[in-house]
Amino acid sequence: MAAVLLLRKGHRITAVGALAGSAWPLFYLAYSNRGGLGTVCRATATETTCTDEFPPLPFLLTGLLLFAASVLVFHLLARRRGN
């Protein structure tokens, strides 16, 4: 969707925001899986819960890449407009 908005002339800044916004769910996934790869158990006073988690690094790197790309595109568009 962000690529389509980038192609339309009036919606370029909106597309940059959509690109930056798409990074936040990836940051959330990286944070949610911060325990690491495999089965991670957490214990409280009354129970123990175990979940399977993914490695957080791919989510974090992809989120950082999308966010950095949106900042770069925003600055390029601002420079092109003369701001």
DOMI-90814 format. One line per 5 residues: their letters; for each residue x negated, y negated, z negated of N, C-alpha, C, CB. Coordinates in steps of 0.1 Angstrom, whole numbers, plus 5000, padded with zeros to 4 digits. Each point is the difference from the previous one (the first is absolute). Glycine has a CB too. Layout:
<sites>
A) X Y Z X Y Z X Y Z X Y Z | ...
</sites>
This chain:
<sites>
MAAVL) 4992 5012 5000 5008 4988 5000 4991 4987 5000 5018 5013 4988 | 4971 4988 5004 4991 4988 5000 4994 4998 5014 4996 5004 4975 | 5001 5006 5032 4994 4999 5013 5010 4993 5010 4985 5020 4996 | 5027 4984 5003 5011 4994 5009 5001 4985 4996 5012 5022 5002 | 4988 4975 4985 5001 4986 4997 4988 4992 5004 5014 5007 4981
LLRKG) 4974 4999 5019 4988 4993 5004 5001 4996 5015 4987 5012 4982 | 5020 4996 5026 5001 4998 5014 5009 4988 5003 4995 5024 5004 | 5015 4974 4988 5010 4989 5002 4993 4988 4995 5020 5015 4997 | 4982 4974 5011 4992 4988 4997 5004 4993 4987 4998 4997 5024 | 5015 5002 4973 5004 4992 4988 4999 5008 4987 5015 4988 5015
HRITA) 4983 5025 4985 5000 5008 4988 4986 5005 4996 5024 5006 5006 | 4966 4987 4997 4987 5006 4997 4996 4999 4986 4993 4993 5022 | 5011 4996 4971 4997 4999 4986 5008 5010 4992 4994 4976 5003 | 5018 5026 5001 5009 5010 4994 4994 5014 5001 5020 4986 5005 | 4974 5017 5006 4994 5013 5002 4988 5002 4991 5008 5000 5024
VGALA) 4984 4989 4974 4989 5001 4991 5004 5003 4986 4988 4984 5014 | 5023 5010 4982 5006 5003 4987 5005 5014 4999 5007 4976 4998 | 4999 5029 5013 5004 5014 5000 4988 5010 4999 5020 4993 5013 | 4969 5003 4993 4988 5008 5000 4995 5000 4986 4995 4995 5024 | 5004 4994 4969 4995 4999 4986 5010 5007 4991 4989 4979 5005
GSAWP) 5024 5020 4997 5010 5007 4992 4999 5015 5001 5014 4980 5002 | 4982 5025 5009 4999 5015 5002 4988 5005 4992 5011 4998 5023 | 4980 4994 4972 4989 5005 4992 5004 5003 4986 4985 4987 5014 | 5025 5006 4981 5004 5002 4986 5005 5014 4996 5006 4976 5000 | 5003 5030 5008 5003 5014 4997 4988 5010 4999 5022 4996 5011
LFYLA) 4968 5001 4998 4988 5008 4999 4992 4998 4987 4999 4999 5025 | 5001 4988 4971 4994 4997 4987 5007 5008 4988 4992 4977 5009 | 5021 5023 4992 5008 5007 4990 4997 5015 5000 5018 4982 5002 | 4981 5024 5010 4997 5014 5001 4986 5003 4994 5015 5002 5021 | 4976 4989 4982 4986 5002 4995 5001 4999 4985 4990 4991 5021
YSNRG) 5017 5000 4973 5001 4998 4986 5007 5012 4993 5000 4975 5003 | 5011 5030 5004 5007 5011 4995 4992 5013 5000 5021 4990 5008 | 4970 5011 5001 4991 5012 5001 4986 4998 4994 5013 5007 5020 | 4986 4984 4971 4987 4996 4995 4993 5011 4992 5008 4977 4999 | 5000 5034 4997 4995 5011 4992 4991 5009 5009 5020 4999 4986
GLGTV) 4981 5000 5027 4991 5007 5008 5007 5011 5008 4982 4995 4984 | 5010 5013 5022 5005 5011 5009 5003 5012 4991 4987 4992 5019 | 5025 5015 4984 5004 5012 4994 5010 4998 4989 4977 5008 5005 | 5024 5001 4986 5010 5000 4989 4995 4992 4989 5008 5022 5007 | 5000 4968 4989 4996 4991 4989 5011 5001 4989 4987 4984 5016
CRATA) 5008 5019 4972 5010 5001 4989 4998 4989 4990 4999 5025 5002 | 5013 4970 4994 5000 4989 4990 5008 5005 4988 4998 4982 5018 | 4997 5015 4970 5007 5005 4988 5004 4988 4992 4986 5021 5000 | 5026 4981 4994 5005 4990 4990 5002 5008 4987 5012 4985 5018 | 4994 5008 4972 5002 5007 4987 5010 5012 5001 4995 4978 4989
TETTC) 5014 5021 5021 5010 5010 5000 4999 5010 5012 5014 4984 4988 | 4979 5012 5023 5000 5008 5012 4988 4998 5008 5024 4999 5001 | 4973 5011 5008 4989 4999 5010 5006 5001 5014 4984 5011 4983 | 5013 4980 5025 5005 5000 5014 4988 5001 5010 5020 4986 4993 | 4981 5023 5016 4990 5002 5010 5005 4997 5014 4989 5018 4986
TDEFP) 5004 4975 5022 5004 4997 5014 4988 5002 5009 5017 4983 4992 | 4986 5019 5021 4990 5001 5010 4998 4986 5006 5006 5024 5005 | 4981 4972 4995 4997 4987 5005 4991 5001 5012 5003 4990 4977 | 4998 5000 5032 4991 4998 5011 4988 4992 4996 5020 5001 5016 | 4969 4999 4992 4989 4991 4997 5004 4986 5003 4983 5018 5006
PLPFL) 5014 4973 4985 5005 4986 5002 4991 4992 5010 5008 5001 4977 | 4980 5003 5026 4991 4992 5008 5006 4997 5014 4981 5010 4987 | 5025 5000 5020 5005 4997 5014 5011 4989 4999 4994 5024 5007 | 5015 4977 4983 5010 4990 4999 4995 4986 4997 5015 5018 4992 | 4975 4982 4999 4994 4987 4997 4992 4994 5012 4998 5008 4976
LTGLL) 4994 5000 5031 4993 4995 5011 5009 4995 5011 4981 5015 4994 | 5030 4993 5009 5009 4996 5010 5007 4987 4997 5003 5024 5006 | 5001 4975 4981 5007 4987 4995 4990 4988 5001 5014 5014 4985 | 4974 4988 5011 4990 4989 5001 4997 4996 5015 4990 5008 4979 | 5010 5002 5030 4998 4997 5014 5012 4992 5006 4986 5021 5002
LFAAS) 5026 4983 4994 5012 4993 5005 5000 4986 4994 5013 5021 5002 | 4984 4977 4986 5000 4987 4994 4989 4991 5005 5010 5010 4979 | 4978 4996 5023 4989 4992 5006 5003 4996 5014 4984 5012 4985 | 5023 4997 5023 5003 4997 5014 5011 4989 5000 4995 5024 5007 | 5014 4976 4984 5010 4989 5000 4994 4987 4996 5017 5017 4994
VLVFH) 4974 4983 4997 4993 4987 4997 4992 4995 5012 4999 5007 4975 | 4994 5002 5031 4992 4996 5012 5009 4995 5011 4983 5017 4994 | 5028 4990 5009 5009 4995 5011 5006 4987 4996 5005 5023 5006 | 4999 4975 4981 5006 4987 4996 4990 4989 5002 5014 5012 4983 | 4973 4990 5013 4990 4989 5002 4998 4998 5015 4989 5006 4979
LLARR) 5011 5004 5029 4998 4998 5015 5012 4992 5006 4987 5021 5001 | 5025 4982 4994 5012 4993 5005 4999 4985 4995 5014 5022 5001 | 4982 4976 4987 5000 4987 4995 4989 4992 5007 5008 5008 4978 | 4981 4998 5025 4989 4993 5008 5005 4996 5014 4983 5012 4986 | 5025 4998 5020 5005 4997 5013 5010 4989 5001 4996 5024 5005
RGN) 5011 4974 4984 5010 4989 4999 4993 4987 4996 5018 5017 4994 | 4970 4984 5001 4993 4988 4997 5002 4995 4986 5002 4994 5023 | 5003 5015 4968 5002 4997 4986 4988 5003 4992 5024 5004 5002
</sites>
